[in-house]
């Protein structure tokens, strides 16, 4: 197994390629269909009767019925930031790595016409898909901008809430990304994101942490996951207060079989299970001081 860690540019390229392919597949669906309203059920929108791509268990508490199917089908999150952000009417929200627009459109409902939601993504195809999805439902309180987490295209002190779904783990330069998140938040603003987080560390295995991370996929949200202690330290270093990281789901072997390289799969089953069990989907909350 190679122990040469990937460069930031190589990681971004890997992530862009994967999510660009996902977007391209769903753009065909989005362009070919039109969305339906809550009382006009159709195959182009998500409903309780739709296929599994429209019934993500991560969003069981959300009403997906009037959203374009392509918005939901393109989502590759690890949680539901809507459930942890407690968005209020009139708030200005930023979604980091907004993808096909699912969380932006859900947030736009919650903040209402007096609020506004920005989505930032670095992948052109995802931005095209998100704008197509927003247009289908006539969302006027949203805007999608191209940018990277390490250099957000928003002004200082401009948003009330930052959300994201399994995105911070994708950036190779997390210190810069969290500093940017802090910069654009208004005083008293809050961060409420879902992310893959390592509980404890990745020591004590027959292979090193470096080998584990090199063997895993960055685009699959695993290789770049921070530990709880690392995430807490970086958030505090950026200036955040009231930091809380809550484990919501601990992964098992079935969750990871598609991501584990042969070198890790070939370890003893109990060792592999212990390894994957250290990866969690967690709610990360923090605030910017007044």
Secondary structure, 3 states (H helix, E strand, C coil): CCCCCCCHHHHHHHHHHHHHHHHHHHHHHHHHCCCCCCCCCCCCECCCCCCHHHCCHHHCCCCCCCCEHHHHHCCCCCCCHHHHHCCCCCCEEEEECCCCCHHHHHHHHHHCCCCEEEEEECCHHHHHHHHHHHHHCCCCCEEEEECECCECCCCCCCEEEEEEECCHHHCCCHHHHHHHHHHHEEEEEEEEEEEEEECCCCCCCCCCHHHHHHHCCCCCCCCCCEEHHHHHHHHHHHCCEEEEEEEEEECCHHHHCCCCCHHHHCCCHHHHHHHHCCEEEEEEEEECCC
